Amino acid sequence: MTLDAMRPDLLIGVVGAGAMGRGIVQVAAAGGINVLMTDNRPGAAQEAREFIEKMLTRASEKGAMTREDVAAAMARIKIVYGPADFKPCHVVIEAIVENLDAKREMFAQLEEIVSPDCILVTNTSSLSVTTIAAKLRMPQRFAGFHFFNPVPLMKLVEVISGLLTEDWVCDAMMVIGRRMTREPVRLTDAPGFLVNQVGRGFTLEASHLVYEGIASFADVDRVMRDVGGFRMGPFELMELTGLDVTQPASELIYNQFFQEPRYRPNLIMRARYEAGVLGRKSRKGFYNYDADMKAIVPPELPAPAAYPGHVWVSPAEPHGHAVLTELLRKMSASIESGPKPSASALILVTPLGDDATACAVTQELDPKRTVAVDTLFPMVKRRTMMCTPLTDHVYRNAAHGLLASDGVPVTVCRDSPGFIAQRIVAMIVNIGCSIAQSRTAQPPDIDKAVTLGLNYPNGPFKFGDVLGPVRIHRVLESMLRIYGDPRYRPNIWLTRRARLGVSLLTPEP
């Protein structure tokens, strides 16, 4: 079978007129495709059509499209009474409740209505495409077509092939995705597909950090915004989406992967989910909210008015030593150049994946004077430091005062393998590499999907290449050694490219 996805008379049916369904209808109609829309709730489809017209009219008022374009798009949308009217459709997109039984029932009904060469696709965000299709008579014409909310603003759509999906189906859906003015990426069925898998590295690792008492919610968010370059911190993001969405999805992905440690959820998220402390929608989450629904964020304390007499920077990490020494020279710090620190000098170390304690022990340094500084990321907007359990408060304050002496804020976290940003970004890179290794998707598509679907500053592979595959690999190896937790084991895709000294985007023949 085949479908000419560019045919001018292409007709698509959309089942479900909620936020996702109406968004799909909008981008399809605006892209020149005729659409039939239905919903089992009386009046829902008409409400969706009116909402679409309002959105398109607003776009024309902003100059994004003409009034004629709006009229033409609206003329392509037709409300029908039910799936029985989808018989002439070339493609039917399901966007109903996220429930396996409901979706299976809907597709069983659709199979009795549409022609044998009609493509059936689901907009599921978390259920297996293969599992939904398993009871169909023709699972080979079934695929996933996963949009992101809000559909008109989020350019990405994931085109997912199930185990029995034939190539022509996804070929057609890639073309249709582009006709809808989306950016389609192609992948094979996997728990969480592509974007939701990578997103676990951001949110779950942040939760583990707080659970371990290393930093507060606000500290993690500040670091990931200012140091990592993310638009929102992980807890700000979960506040917006709501734990009633994030937590079930996290547990589903974890269990679908047979309890793969990389996706292990955390008690911090589970407890809040069970208590109904979901985020903005419950007016309380990781943050409290004022009457205007503005998050009440604990203020940062001012940096201590302290300054060290002498500073010694460990040469154990040459890159970190060079970066930190250059910064301290700009601050006019008195830097010692000897192979060992003097008896009273502040000792600064620049670990990759190690904690301050490991540095002090392995480098035979005085733990009472040792402070670790994260130099893997640019230190322009914020700096991160941590101490050993024995670091004297005098040296801690001196390090804090010194690093903040040019007005750049400093986050002080408790001793942790990998600091904050190193841990979270390393997990994002590692999960991206595991997706490539399993052949779920190609590295360029993974990077594109993550930047478009999650608004990350970089995709996993670009992050790894910018920071250095060898350094990312070292962060993970160090965390694995210290914690003994297999969640931190480096994926073989990353390991091989780090050892060969090549880009993480390097494909395999």
HELIX and SHEET records of a PDB file:
HELIX    1   1 ALA A   19  ALA A   30  1                                  12    
HELIX    2   2 ALA A   44  GLU A   61  1                                  18    
HELIX    3   3 ARG A   67  ALA A   75  1                                   9    
HELIX    4   4 PRO A   83  PHE A   86  5                                   4    
HELIX    5   5 LEU A  100  GLU A  111  1                                  12    
HELIX    6   6 VAL A  129  ALA A  133  1                                   5    
HELIX    7   7 PRO A  139  ARG A  141  5                                   3    
HELIX    8   8 ASP A  167  ARG A  179  1                                  13    
HELIX    9   9 VAL A  195  TYR A  211  1                                  17    
HELIX   10  10 PHE A  217  ASP A  226  1                                  10    
HELIX   11  11 PRO A  234  THR A  241  1                                   8    
HELIX   12  12 LEU A  243  GLN A  256  1                                  14    
HELIX   13  13 PRO A  261  TYR A  263  5                                   3    
HELIX   14  14 LEU A  267  ALA A  275  1                                   9    
HELIX   15  15 ARG A  280  SER A  282  5                                   3    
HELIX   16  16 PRO A  318  LYS A  330  1                                  13    
HELIX   17  17 ALA A  356  THR A  362  1                                   7    
HELIX   18  18 HIS A  393  LEU A  403  1                                  11    
HELIX   19  19 ALA A  421  GLN A  437  1                                  17    
HELIX   20  20 PRO A  443  LEU A  454  1                                  12    
HELIX   21  21 PRO A  460  LEU A  467  1                                   8    
HELIX   22  22 PRO A  469  TYR A  483  1                                  15    
HELIX   23  23 PRO A  486  TYR A  488  5                                   3    
HELIX   24  24 ILE A  492  LEU A  500  1                                   9    
SHEET    1   A 8 ILE A  77  ILE A  79  0                                        
SHEET    2   A 8 ASN A  34  THR A  38  1                                        
SHEET    3   A 8 LEU A  11  VAL A  15  1                                        
SHEET    4   A 8 VAL A  91  GLU A  94  1                                        
SHEET    5   A 8 ILE A 119  THR A 122  1                                        
SHEET    6   A 8 PHE A 142  PHE A 147  1                                        
SHEET    7   A 8 LEU A 156  SER A 161 -1                                        
SHEET    8   A 8 GLU A 183  THR A 188  1                                        
SHEET    1   B 2 ASN A 288  TYR A 289  0                                        
SHEET    2   B 2 ALA A 295  ILE A 296 -1                                        
SHEET    1   C 6 ILE A 335  GLU A 336  0                                        
SHEET    2   C 6 VAL A 311  VAL A 313  1                                        
SHEET    3   C 6 LEU A 346  VAL A 349  1                                        
SHEET    4   C 6 THR A 370  VAL A 373  1                                        
SHEET    5   C 6 ARG A 383  CYS A 387 -1                                        
SHEET    6   C 6 VAL A 410  CYS A 413  1                                        
END                                                                             
